[in-house]
């Protein structure tokens, strides 16, 4: 008995109605995207305005006259640009010394973080050793600890080591941060293991692989870490205030805050405070402008992980 022959079935072709519906849905989606884009630009512009307004006010006020600073309603654009606030601030405050202190501390902290955090990140990402996951868990645990909680133990430790009122006392507590280790590890995980194995087969040692192969590949991560570390160190106020008693070791934020709270020095000095604040922000902006390309690459790469 032969089996019944079933003719092959041909796939049903889409009906004109379905084709029209699909095309209509495609046009509707494109129209929705076109409507969303201007809305996103408007929201981003509003956010930029909110964040930039205080900075613009500070920067413009640093060049206003005292009369314009006291004007009501407030004057946004100076009608008379002046450098009097900067010159008076230089007369009352040793700005070059405090600027030098801040720059030394920020540069040393940034360089030490780049070196040590990248080394630790490489070890946790690419080297196999006992307890590696436990070490990484400790790094994650350190991220959970508030920084202010460590101020008292750090002060006691620096006092025992006789490092109060010294650059070492300002730099060593922040020479390597848990966030930097975490950031570098995550970026170095994206480096292909095959590339490192090929280098080892060619006779390259771990130091050569780290400095000549891995580090050039993670430049965006290094730029990101450099900007964030420099910004944090440059703006650090609480620890330099605790760890320095000698005014000659004050960093710029501490010196300016001390100046602002001294009624004999800062009476009627809103313009000088604006000028000092402008000088504090300026180096951070310059660092960001120099490393902006690598920083944006780092953000984009992080988004692809």
Kinemage of the C-alpha trace (Angstrom):
@kinemage 1
@onewidth
@group {chain A} dominant
@subgroup {mainchain}
@vectorlist {calphas} color= white
{ca unk a 1} P 0.000 0.000 0.000
{ca unk a 2} L 1.581 3.214 -1.089
{ca unk a 3} L 1.649 6.334 1.028
{ca unk a 4} L -0.443 9.233 -0.128
{ca unk a 5} L 1.556 11.797 -2.027
{ca unk a 6} L 1.420 15.275 -0.492
{ca unk a 7} L 2.304 18.081 -2.871
{ca unk a 8} L 4.959 20.540 -1.617
{ca unk a 9} L 3.544 23.659 -0.079
{ca unk a 10} L 4.799 27.010 -1.257
{ca unk a 11} L 5.203 29.783 1.306
{ca unk a 12} L 2.388 32.236 1.206
{ca unk a 13} L 3.369 35.538 -0.283
{ca unk a 14} L 2.643 38.600 1.806
{ca unk a 15} L -0.619 40.218 0.984
{ca unk a 16} L -0.701 43.820 -0.194
{ca unk a 17} L -2.427 44.766 3.056
{ca unk a 18} L 0.412 43.279 5.153
{ca unk a 19} L 3.036 45.013 3.011
{ca unk a 20} L 1.292 48.340 3.445
{ca unk a 21} L 1.030 47.803 7.203
{ca unk a 22} L 4.747 46.975 7.431
{ca unk a 23} L 5.721 50.034 5.413
{ca unk a 24} L 3.418 52.193 7.513
{ca unk a 25} L 4.989 50.835 10.714
{ca unk a 26} L 8.475 51.569 9.352
{ca unk a 27} L 7.521 55.127 8.494
{ca unk a 28} L 5.924 55.534 11.909
{ca unk a 29} L 9.085 54.333 13.652
{ca unk a 30} L 11.269 56.695 11.642
{ca unk a 31} L 8.895 59.566 12.400
{ca unk a 32} L 9.033 58.722 16.113
{ca unk a 33} L 12.833 58.738 16.024
{ca unk a 34} L 12.827 62.129 14.300
{ca unk a 35} L 10.534 63.481 17.000
{ca unk a 36} L 12.636 62.001 19.814
{ca unk a 37} L 15.912 63.497 18.621
{ca unk a 38} L 14.958 67.201 19.024
{ca unk a 39} L 13.492 66.391 22.429
{ca unk a 40} L 16.750 64.780 23.509
{ca unk a 41} L 18.703 67.799 22.268
{ca unk a 42} L 16.418 70.128 24.227
{ca unk a 43} L 16.879 68.117 27.435
{ca unk a 44} L 20.651 67.976 26.959
{ca unk a 45} L 20.762 71.722 26.329
{ca unk a 46} L 18.770 72.394 29.495
{ca unk a 47} L 21.101 70.152 31.486
{ca unk a 48} L 24.132 71.923 30.037
{ca unk a 49} L 22.616 75.292 30.914
{ca unk a 50} L 21.943 74.250 34.506
{ca unk a 51} L 25.492 72.934 34.984
{ca unk a 52} L 27.298 75.714 33.116
{ca unk a 53} L 25.459 78.690 34.650
{ca unk a 54} L 27.311 78.682 38.027
{ca unk a 55} L 30.674 78.355 36.284
{ca unk a 56} L 29.902 81.181 33.845
{ca unk a 57} L 28.733 83.402 36.706
{ca unk a 58} L 31.931 82.704 38.655
{ca unk a 59} L 34.199 83.272 35.648
{ca unk a 60} L 32.507 86.528 34.620
{ca unk a 61} L 32.326 87.820 38.208
{ca unk a 62} L 36.092 87.428 38.549
{ca unk a 63} L 36.505 90.216 35.966
{ca unk a 64} L 33.742 92.557 37.217
{ca unk a 65} L 34.243 95.707 39.227
{ca unk a 66} L 33.056 95.856 42.842
{ca unk a 67} L 30.195 98.118 41.766
{ca unk a 68} L 28.947 95.554 39.247
{ca unk a 69} L 29.253 92.744 41.799
{ca unk a 70} L 26.926 94.646 44.155
{ca unk a 71} L 24.522 95.749 41.410
{ca unk a 72} L 20.826 94.889 41.681
{ca unk a 73} L 19.549 93.404 39.442
{ca unk a 74} L 22.719 91.392 38.853
{ca unk a 75} L 24.970 92.239 35.918
{ca unk a 76} L 25.945 89.197 33.854
{ca unk a 77} L 28.397 90.573 31.307
{ca unk a 78} L 30.957 93.019 32.737
{ca unk a 79} L 30.796 96.435 31.138
{ca unk a 80} L 34.280 97.135 32.485
{ca unk a 81} L 36.680 94.176 32.448
{ca unk a 82} L 39.249 94.370 35.224
{ca unk a 83} L 42.018 92.254 36.782
{ca unk a 84} L 41.898 94.084 40.117
{ca unk a 85} L 40.534 91.065 41.988
{ca unk a 86} L 43.420 88.894 40.798
{ca unk a 87} L 46.062 91.478 41.724
{ca unk a 88} L 44.544 92.084 45.170
{ca unk a 89} L 44.319 88.344 45.780
{ca unk a 90} L 47.996 87.982 44.848
{ca unk a 91} L 48.862 90.739 47.318
{ca unk a 92} L 47.024 89.076 50.218
{ca unk a 93} L 47.633 85.404 49.410
{ca unk a 94} L 50.750 83.572 48.245
{ca unk a 95} L 48.963 82.084 45.250
{ca unk a 96} L 52.073 80.771 43.424
{ca unk a 97} L 53.094 78.738 46.490
{ca unk a 98} L 49.636 77.249 47.047
{ca unk a 99} L 49.229 76.613 43.328
{ca unk a 100} L 52.572 74.788 43.347
{ca unk a 101} L 51.503 72.691 46.358
{ca unk a 102} L 48.258 71.692 44.663
{ca unk a 103} L 49.994 70.888 41.391
{ca unk a 104} L 52.688 68.744 43.050
{ca unk a 105} L 50.143 66.755 45.056
{ca unk a 106} L 47.711 66.313 42.146
{ca unk a 107} L 50.418 65.258 39.673
{ca unk a 108} L 52.042 62.796 42.098
{ca unk a 109} L 48.691 61.260 43.043
{ca unk a 110} L 47.681 60.975 39.382
{ca unk a 111} L 50.962 59.393 38.252
{ca unk a 112} L 51.036 56.947 41.160
{ca unk a 113} L 47.439 55.894 40.462
{ca unk a 114} L 48.184 55.356 36.785
{ca unk a 115} L 51.179 53.148 37.604
{ca unk a 116} L 49.898 51.150 40.567
{ca unk a 117} L 46.262 50.790 39.493
{ca unk a 118} L 47.252 49.637 36.021
{ca unk a 119} L 49.661 47.075 37.503
{ca unk a 120} L 47.053 45.738 39.904
{ca unk a 121} L 44.394 45.784 37.204
{ca unk a 122} L 46.651 43.795 34.865
{ca unk a 123} L 47.405 41.230 37.559
{ca unk a 124} L 43.725 40.758 38.387
{ca unk a 125} L 42.672 40.596 34.734
{ca unk a 126} L 45.410 38.583 33.016
{ca unk a 127} L 47.508 36.690 35.572
{ca unk a 128} L 46.468 33.431 37.207
{ca unk a 129} L 47.346 33.100 40.887
{ca unk a 130} L 45.793 31.656 44.020
{ca unk a 131} L 43.290 33.956 45.695
{ca unk a 132} L 42.848 36.255 42.700
{ca unk a 133} L 39.063 36.385 43.068
{ca unk a 134} L 39.390 37.039 46.796
{ca unk a 135} L 41.714 39.968 46.143
{ca unk a 136} L 39.229 41.383 43.643
{ca unk a 137} L 36.451 40.935 46.208
{ca unk a 138} L 38.517 42.996 48.661
{ca unk a 139} L 38.852 45.716 46.013
{ca unk a 140} L 35.085 45.741 45.529
{ca unk a 141} L 34.626 45.848 49.286
{ca unk a 142} L 36.931 48.855 49.526
{ca unk a 143} L 34.678 50.655 47.048
{ca unk a 144} L 31.816 50.303 49.529
{ca unk a 145} L 33.686 52.059 52.355
{ca unk a 146} L 32.986 55.819 52.557
{ca unk a 147} L 36.159 57.845 52.173
{ca unk a 148} L 35.405 60.054 55.186
{ca unk a 149} L 35.359 56.956 57.377
{ca unk a 150} L 39.089 56.506 56.753
{ca unk a 151} L 40.163 60.053 57.623
{ca unk a 152} L 40.804 59.432 61.326
{ca unk a 153} L 42.806 56.181 60.844
{ca unk a 154} L 44.800 57.858 58.070
{ca unk a 155} L 45.567 60.845 60.273
{ca unk a 156} L 46.747 58.598 63.121
{ca unk a 157} L 48.909 56.589 60.709
{ca unk a 158} L 50.454 59.679 59.111
{ca unk a 159} L 51.122 61.119 62.572
{ca unk a 160} L 52.908 57.930 63.657
{ca unk a 161} L 55.002 58.085 60.482
{ca unk a 162} L 55.749 61.800 61.067
{ca unk a 163} L 54.332 62.708 57.661
{ca unk a 164} L 51.998 65.507 58.755
{ca unk a 165} L 52.820 68.789 56.973
{ca unk a 166} L 54.607 66.995 54.144
{ca unk a 167} L 53.916 66.178 50.519
{ca unk a 168} L 54.260 62.475 51.328
{ca unk a 169} L 51.462 62.754 53.881
{ca unk a 170} L 49.198 64.304 51.250
{ca unk a 171} L 50.080 61.839 48.475
{ca unk a 172} L 50.578 58.390 50.040
{ca unk a 173} L 46.986 57.862 51.315
{ca unk a 174} L 45.711 58.286 47.743
{ca unk a 175} L 48.576 56.695 45.787
{ca unk a 176} L 46.324 53.842 44.604
{ca unk a 177} L 42.539 53.788 44.735
{ca unk a 178} L 40.115 50.886 44.613
{ca unk a 179} L 38.120 52.574 41.854
{ca unk a 180} L 41.231 52.888 39.700
{ca unk a 181} L 42.051 49.202 40.154
{ca unk a 182} L 38.484 48.239 39.258
{ca unk a 183} L 38.457 50.512 36.195
{ca unk a 184} L 41.776 49.247 34.828
{ca unk a 185} L 40.863 45.609 35.434
{ca unk a 186} L 37.607 45.974 33.516
{ca unk a 187} L 39.354 47.577 30.561
{ca unk a 188} L 42.197 45.061 30.534
{ca unk a 189} L 39.738 42.189 30.395
{ca unk a 190} L 38.964 43.335 26.850
{ca unk a 191} L 42.588 42.797 25.736
{ca unk a 192} L 42.673 39.466 23.819
{ca unk a 193} L 44.445 36.676 25.683
{ca unk a 194} L 45.662 35.316 22.338
{ca unk a 195} L 47.732 38.459 21.828
{ca unk a 196} L 49.482 38.001 25.162
{ca unk a 197} L 50.043 34.287 24.572
{ca unk a 198} L 51.623 35.032 21.201
{ca unk a 199} L 53.987 37.505 22.860
{ca unk a 200} L 54.938 34.926 25.498
{ca unk a 201} L 55.653 32.360 22.784
{ca unk a 202} L 57.986 34.899 21.176
{ca unk a 203} L 59.913 35.115 24.454
{ca unk a 204} L 58.440 38.334 25.868
{ca unk a 205} L 58.362 38.658 29.642
{ca unk a 206} L 55.465 39.970 31.701
{ca unk a 207} L 57.040 43.422 32.110
{ca unk a 208} L 57.524 43.758 28.367
{ca unk a 209} L 53.973 42.569 27.701
{ca unk a 210} L 52.561 44.969 30.280
{ca unk a 211} L 54.441 48.097 29.175
{ca unk a 212} L 54.758 47.526 25.421
{ca unk a 213} L 51.553 45.679 24.539
{ca unk a 214} L 48.855 46.163 27.160
{ca unk a 215} L 49.444 49.782 28.186
{ca unk a 216} L 49.234 51.220 24.633
{ca unk a 217} L 45.957 49.344 24.133
{ca unk a 218} L 44.326 50.853 27.227
{ca unk a 219} L 45.170 54.512 26.597
{ca unk a 220} L 41.485 55.533 26.793
{ca unk a 221} L 41.248 53.922 30.230
{ca unk a 222} L 44.450 55.637 31.355
{ca unk a 223} L 43.127 59.007 30.166
{ca unk a 224} L 39.835 58.432 31.969
{ca unk a 225} L 41.617 57.489 35.184
{ca unk a 226} L 44.018 60.435 34.850
{ca unk a 227} L 41.208 62.976 34.476
{ca unk a 228} L 39.123 61.586 37.327
{ca unk a 229} L 42.119 61.235 39.658
{ca unk a 230} L 43.523 64.685 38.896
{ca unk a 231} L 40.096 66.246 39.385
{ca unk a 232} L 39.573 64.471 42.703
{ca unk a 233} L 43.051 65.293 44.011
{ca unk a 234} L 43.015 68.911 42.839
{ca unk a 235} L 39.637 69.567 44.487
{ca unk a 236} L 40.419 67.583 47.636
{ca unk a 237} L 39.772 69.824 50.609
{ca unk a 238} L 39.130 67.766 53.743
{ca unk a 239} L 42.328 65.691 53.842
{ca unk a 240} L 44.760 68.576 53.119
{ca unk a 241} L 42.937 70.592 55.780
{ca unk a 242} L 43.440 67.788 58.324
{ca unk a 243} L 46.978 66.808 57.316
{ca unk a 244} L 48.536 70.298 57.153
{ca unk a 245} L 49.118 72.762 59.957
{ca unk a 246} L 51.777 74.840 58.227
{ca unk a 247} L 50.197 77.495 55.940
{ca unk a 248} L 53.170 77.020 53.634
{ca unk a 249} L 51.913 73.503 52.844
{ca unk a 250} L 48.308 74.521 52.162
{ca unk a 251} L 46.888 73.490 48.818
{ca unk a 252} L 44.920 76.037 46.812
{ca unk a 253} L 41.407 75.018 48.015
{ca unk a 254} L 42.518 75.053 51.669
{ca unk a 255} L 44.315 78.383 51.293
{ca unk a 256} L 41.313 79.981 49.603
{ca unk a 257} L 38.886 78.611 52.212
{ca unk a 258} L 41.139 79.875 55.021
{ca unk a 259} L 41.308 83.251 53.316
{ca unk a 260} L 37.508 83.362 52.954
{ca unk a 261} L 36.943 82.660 56.664
{ca unk a 262} L 39.444 85.292 57.851
{ca unk a 263} L 37.474 88.525 58.365
{ca unk a 264} L 40.670 90.588 58.427
{ca unk a 265} L 41.603 89.391 54.944
{ca unk a 266} L 38.364 88.681 53.107
{ca unk a 267} L 36.180 91.621 54.125
{ca unk a 268} L 34.232 92.665 51.026
{ca unk a 269} L 36.210 90.238 48.873
{ca unk a 270} L 33.558 88.474 46.820
{ca unk a 271} L 35.446 89.418 43.686
{ca unk a 272} L 38.687 87.967 45.058
{ca unk a 273} L 36.913 84.740 46.014
{ca unk a 274} L 35.509 84.481 42.494
{ca unk a 275} L 38.981 85.071 41.076
{ca unk a 276} L 40.462 82.394 43.330
{ca unk a 277} L 37.711 79.929 42.443
{ca unk a 278} L 38.330 80.603 38.760
{ca unk a 279} L 42.022 79.800 39.227
{ca unk a 280} L 41.116 76.538 40.977
{ca unk a 281} L 38.860 75.392 38.135
{ca unk a 282} L 41.140 76.461 35.270
{ca unk a 283} L 43.783 73.656 35.506
{ca unk a 284} L 41.085 70.978 35.581
{ca unk a 285} L 39.549 72.384 32.406
{ca unk a 286} L 42.943 72.402 30.703
{ca unk a 287} L 43.621 68.781 31.664
{ca unk a 288} L 40.219 67.748 30.338
{ca unk a 289} L 40.727 69.604 27.058
{ca unk a 290} L 44.116 67.935 26.542
{ca unk a 291} L 42.806 64.422 27.275
{ca unk a 292} L 39.262 64.882 25.963
{ca unk a 293} L 39.710 62.641 22.917
{ca unk a 294} L 40.976 59.710 24.974
{ca unk a 295} L 38.363 60.346 27.666
{ca unk a 296} L 35.458 60.116 25.205
{ca unk a 297} L 37.014 56.978 23.699
{ca unk a 298} L 37.135 55.489 27.181
{ca unk a 299} L 33.458 56.243 27.781
{ca unk a 300} L 32.525 54.737 24.401
{ca unk a 301} L 34.609 51.615 25.049
{ca unk a 302} L 33.051 51.203 28.485
{ca unk a 303} L 29.620 51.351 26.875
{ca unk a 304} L 30.508 48.489 24.523
{ca unk a 305} L 31.543 46.093 27.291
